[in-house]
Amino acid sequence: MKLYQVRKGQFVYYNNELHKVYGVKPMYKLSVHLIKLRDSTQHITNAASVEKYIPRENDSFIYNHKVYTLRNNQKPVAGDLIFINNPDPDTLDHYSLNEIEVVETVDKKGVITSDLDGIKHTEYLLMVPGRAPDSHPIDYKDMINMEENVDDAGPQIVHPYGELSTQLGDIYKKKDNDVLIEAMVVAIKGQTIYLGGGLEVPHEELMDTDTWEFQYNPFNN
């Protein structure tokens, strides 16, 4: 893709795997910031290395270690995940294309999510747990030699710290701070990440892209 074609929220393939664009910074050589759908790891690359994909009904993919199928003919209940594919937000709502939100309440007109967004039934697809037999797996662009993995999220997660997606040497920058904080992951203990400078944060917080942004790992080629 060309850089001007890349937009926040797009689903793209990078290194053959499905990702979501969460930021574009044109002033940098590696200007496209991505989240891998499968395990929520953050990656940076350039526009030429990604290829856009538009999710559709009956597509299935792994999101945060679990498999889901996108359906349009089922109504959600509280606790379900929805995939916003046709956003038409009101003035006070803040959702956008391809966002995934948790349903809090359901009525005839639509749903209210845990982010307090009011979303009409025509704006989303329901994320039904599991990979339906008639679904179209989109985890990989090139499915050759990948079929044995697409039915089970577990074997695809390979990481020395179990389900954690952070590695020693990863450098993160804190976004919601007046003072620039950029630190390296120096130790991992359970779900606690230790950063240089004496910082200690839960893994869940470090994976929040509104708070921390992955920069690079100097030890990865």
N, C-alpha and C positions, 0 to 999 in steps of 0.2 A: 504493500500500500504506500501511497504518498502521505507525507506528514499531514497535509491539510485535510486528508480524508479520515484521519483517526480522531475519534471523539470519545470523551469519557462515557463509560457505560456500555460501549460496544463489546460484544463477544468476538474474540479473535482466536485463531490458531497460532501458537508460537511453539517451535520445536515439536510440532505435530500434536500438541495437547491443547485442550480448551482453556482459555483464559478470559478474564474480563479487564478492560481498560479502566483504571481508576485515576489516571492522571496523565496529562500531556504537557511537557515542558520544552517548547520549541528551541530554547536557547542552548540546550545541551545536546551533545552528540548522541547519547543514549536518552532519548526524549520521551519514550513511551513506558509508563509504569503499569505493571500488570499484576493481577492476582490470579493464581491458578485455581480454578474452580474446585478441583479435586481435593486439595489439602490447604487452601488459603495461603500458600506461600507467596511472597512478593518477589517480583522479577522486574528488571529494567532492560530495555532493548531499543532498537530503532524501528521506524515505521516500515522499512523494507523487509523486516523479518516477521511481520505479522500478516495474517489474512483474515478478513472479516467474515463472520458467519451470523446469519439472522436466525435465531431459534424459532421453532414452529411447534404447533400442536403435535403430540405423539413423539417428539424428541425425548430422549432419555440421556441423563448424564449424572456423574458423581459430583455432589456438592457437599463440601465439608465432610468427606469420608462416607457419605451415604448416597445411595442411588435413588433418583427420582425420575418420574415420567410426567411430562407436561400434558395436562388434560383440559379440555374446554367444556366437557359435558357432565362435570361433577361439581357440586357445590361444596364450599369449604365449611369446616367447623372450627371453633376456637382451638388454637394451637397449630393449625395447618400453615404451611408455607405457600405463598403465592408468588408468581413470577410476573412482573408488570411488563407486558409486551405492547400495550396500546395506551400509553399514559395520556390523560386529559385532566391534569390537576386543577383544583380550584385555587384561588389566590392564596389561601392560608396553608395549602398543602405543599410538601417539599419533595415528593417522590419524582423519579424520572425513569427513562427507558431502561429495561432489563434489571431493575432493582428487585431484590428478594426481601419480602417482609413477612412477619408473623401475624396471623389473624387473631384479633382479640374478640370481636363480636361480628355477627352477621345479621343483616336484615334484607328486605326485599330489594332495596336499591343497590346495596353493595356491602362492603366490609369496612370495619375500623381496625387498623393495625396497631401493633405495639408501639409504633412511632407516632400514633395519633393521626395518621393519614386516613382520610375517607376516600375509598377507592371503589368505583362503580364495577359491577360484575362484567361489563364489557371491556374493562381495561387490563384484565389479568388472565393468566392460565394457572390452574391449580397444580401444585407440585405434589403428585401422588407418590408415596414411598414405594420403592421397588422398580424394577425394570419390566414393563409390560411386554408380553410376548410379541405384540404387534408394533412395538416402539422402534424408533430409529436412533440407535446409539450415536452420540456425537462427541464422545470423550476424546476421540482422535480423528484428525483429518484423514489420515491414511490408516484404514482399519486392517490392512494386511498384517498377519501374524500378531494381531492384537485381540482377536476374538476370545481367546481364553481368559482375558482379564476383564472384559466389559461387564460381566454378570456379577462380579464380586468386587466391592470396593477395597476389601482388606489387602489382598496380595499386591495391589498397586502402590501401597504406602510403604516406602522403604526409607527409613530414617534411623540413624544411630540412637536417637532419643525417643523411640517409640512413636507416638502420634505427634510429637512436637515438630513444627516445621521450621524452627530456628536453628541455626548452626553456629558453632564457635567461629568467631571472626566476622560475622555479619555486622555491618555498620548501619545504625539507624539514626534518623534525625527526628527530634521531637517537634511537632507542628504547632501545637496549641500552647506556645510559650513565648513570652516577650524576649527572653534571652535565648540565643542559639545554643541548642544542646545536640551534639552529635557524638555518639558513643559506640564502642565495639562490644559485642557479646564476648565476655571473658570466661563465663562459667554458667552451667545449667544444672539445677538441682530440682528434680521433680517438675513442677509447673512454674518454678521461679527462675527468672532470667537475671543474671548478674551482668551489669554493664560497667565499662571502665568509668572511673571517677566515683565509684562507690554507689552507683545507682542500682536499685533492686526493684524489678517490676514483675507482675504476673504475666505469664505467657499470653493470656487472653488480651491484656491491655496492649502488649507489644504488637499484636496482630490487628489492632484497631487502626485502620488506615486514616482515620480522622485525627488520630493522636500521634502515631509514629509512622515514619515513612522509611522503607528500606532503601539504602543507597547502593551498596555493593559489598562484596566480600573479597578482600585482597588476596586470599589464598585460593580462590577458585579461578581456573583458567577460562 
